[in-house]
Amino acid sequence: MDVKGSYEVSGGGTGRKLSPLIIYVLLGLSVLMSFVILGTVVHLITENSMKTTELQDELTELAMNLSHGQPFNKWRRFNHKLYYISSNRHSWNESFKFCASMQSMLVVINSRAEQEFLQRNIKCGHWIGLHDTEVEGVWRWVDGSDYATNFKNWAPGQPNTVGAMGQDCALIVGSGVWYSWHCNFWHYPICEKPED
């Protein structure tokens, strides 16, 4: 084999000589193909990573929507009343004003059937129209309904007062039970009004 001028390739009993130019071209093509393959793999990984991130973002948003309940974004009818679950959170007082601005009031839950209707449509904490802001321990519905004889669904140990701020406003959660809660915390109001 001539080291300086060409290389002999043997196979099948006959020898052929390859010039260094052909060898360099073949090596160059191999390196180029390696870069193309590597670039393609990196591109596919990056693209899949971006798609994975987008999917994770969509799943996170979906999970947030599920965990916060699905706002009605329109009035829904049940037992001759209309209900609206806001997609915006407010303090209890702001929720009271929000409902009033829509010619309604924070929901007053009068029966197990109404309770179950609301429970089917929420996944997290929502303000209801029950409070003891005027006299500690004396719970009142916003429409003046008699608390003592009206339907109740407090969680065990509720209502209670914890901390200096007190827990003077009522909240219904996804499981359907009620909690006394700090009125200045932000939750989604549930408004109701009579069916026209």
C-alpha positions in Angstrom: 0.0 0.0 0.0 1.3 3.4 -1.0 1.1 5.6 2.1 1.6 9.0 0.4 -0.6 8.8 -2.6 -3.5 6.4 -2.3 -5.0 3.6 -0.2 -5.7 0.2 -1.3 -9.1 -1.3 -0.6 -9.2 -5.0 -0.9 -12.3 -7.1 -1.3 -13.3 -10.0 -3.5 -9.7 -10.7 -4.5 -9.1 -7.4 -6.4 -7.5 -4.4 -4.9 -8.5 -0.9 -5.7 -6.7 2.3 -4.7 -8.6 5.2 -3.2 -7.2 8.7 -3.3 -6.9 10.7 -0.1 -9.4 13.1 -1.5 -12.1 10.4 -1.7 -11.3 9.3 1.9 -11.5 12.9 3.2 -14.8 13.4 1.3 -16.2 10.2 2.8 -15.0 11.2 6.3 -16.5 14.7 5.8 -19.8 13.2 4.7 -19.8 10.9 7.8 -19.1 13.8 10.1 -21.8 15.9 8.3 -24.3 13.1 8.6 -23.5 12.7 12.3 -24.2 16.4 12.8 -27.4 16.2 10.9 -28.6 13.2 12.9 -27.5 14.9 16.2 -29.2 18.1 15.2 -32.4 16.2 14.3 -32.4 14.4 17.7 -31.8 17.6 19.6 -34.6 19.3 17.6 -37.0 16.5 18.3 -36.1 16.4 22.0 -36.5 20.2 22.3 -39.8 20.1 20.4 -41.1 17.3 22.6 -39.9 19.1 25.7 -41.8 22.3 24.5 -44.9 20.2 23.8 -44.5 18.5 27.2 -44.3 21.9 28.9 -47.4 23.1 27.0 -49.2 20.0 28.0 -48.1 20.4 31.6 -49.4 24.1 31.5 -52.7 22.9 30.1 -53.0 20.2 32.7 -52.2 22.7 35.5 -54.8 25.1 34.2 -57.4 22.3 34.0 -56.5 21.1 37.5 -56.9 24.6 38.8 -60.3 24.9 37.1 -61.4 21.6 38.5 -60.1 22.5 42.0 -61.9 25.8 42.0 -65.2 24.5 40.6 -66.6 25.4 37.3 -68.2 28.9 37.4 -71.6 28.9 35.8 -70.9 32.2 34.0 -74.7 32.4 33.6 -77.7 31.9 35.7 -78.9 28.3 36.3 -82.3 27.3 37.3 -83.1 24.9 40.2 -86.5 24.6 42.1 -87.8 27.9 40.9 -84.6 29.9 41.8 -81.7 31.1 39.8 -78.1 30.5 40.9 -74.8 32.2 39.8 -71.3 31.0 40.8 -68.9 33.8 40.2 -65.6 33.2 38.5 -64.0 36.0 40.6 -63.1 35.7 44.3 -64.0 38.3 46.8 -64.2 38.8 50.6 -67.5 38.0 52.1 -68.6 41.7 52.2 -67.5 42.2 48.6 -69.4 39.0 47.7 -72.5 40.4 49.4 -72.2 43.6 47.3 -71.4 41.6 44.1 -74.6 39.6 44.4 -76.6 42.8 45.2 -75.2 44.4 42.1 -76.9 41.6 40.1 -80.3 42.0 41.9 -79.6 38.9 44.0 -78.2 37.9 47.4 -75.6 35.4 48.7 -77.3 32.0 48.6 -79.5 30.9 51.5 -79.6 27.1 51.7 -83.0 26.0 52.8 -83.1 22.3 52.1 -81.0 19.2 51.5 -82.0 19.2 47.8 -80.7 22.7 47.4 -77.5 21.7 49.3 -77.0 18.7 47.0 -77.6 20.9 43.9 -74.8 23.3 45.0 -72.5 20.5 46.1 -72.7 19.0 42.6 -71.6 22.3 41.1 -68.6 23.3 43.3 -65.2 21.9 44.0 -63.8 24.4 46.6 -64.8 27.1 49.1 -67.7 29.4 48.2 -69.3 32.1 50.3 -72.9 31.6 51.4 -75.3 34.1 52.9 -74.8 33.1 56.6 -72.8 35.1 59.2 -72.5 36.1 62.9 -70.8 39.4 62.3 -73.3 41.4 64.5 -73.3 39.2 67.6 -70.7 36.5 68.1 -72.3 33.1 68.0 -75.7 34.4 66.7 -75.8 33.2 63.1 -78.1 35.0 60.7 -79.1 34.4 57.1 -78.9 37.4 54.8 -82.6 37.2 53.8 -83.7 37.0 57.5 -84.6 33.3 57.4 -84.8 31.8 60.9 -81.4 30.2 61.5 -82.7 28.0 64.4 -85.3 26.2 62.3 -83.6 26.4 58.9 -81.5 23.6 57.2 -77.9 23.3 58.5 -74.9 21.3 57.2 -71.9 22.3 59.4 -68.8 20.2 59.4 -68.0 18.5 62.7 -66.8 21.1 65.3 -68.3 24.0 63.3 -69.1 26.8 63.6 -66.1 27.9 65.7 -64.1 31.0 66.4 -60.3 30.9 66.1 -57.9 33.8 66.3 -58.3 37.4 67.0 -60.2 38.1 63.7 -62.9 35.5 64.4 -64.5 33.3 61.9 -67.8 35.1 61.3 -68.8 34.2 57.7 -70.0 30.8 56.3 -68.3 28.9 53.5 -69.5 25.8 51.7 -66.8 23.5 50.4 -66.8 20.8 47.7 -67.9 18.0 50.0 -70.9 20.1 50.8 -70.2 20.9 54.5 -70.1 24.4 55.9 -67.3 26.1 57.8 -67.1 29.4 59.7 -64.4 31.4 58.1 -62.6 34.7 58.2 -64.8 37.2 56.3 -61.8 39.0 54.7 -60.5 35.9 53.0 -61.3 35.6 49.2 -63.6 33.0 47.9 -66.1 32.6 45.1 -69.6 33.9 45.9 -72.7 31.9 45.1 -75.7 34.3 44.4 -79.3 33.4 44.1 -82.6 35.1 43.2 -86.1 34.1 42.6 -87.0 32.8 39.1 -88.8 35.5 37.2 
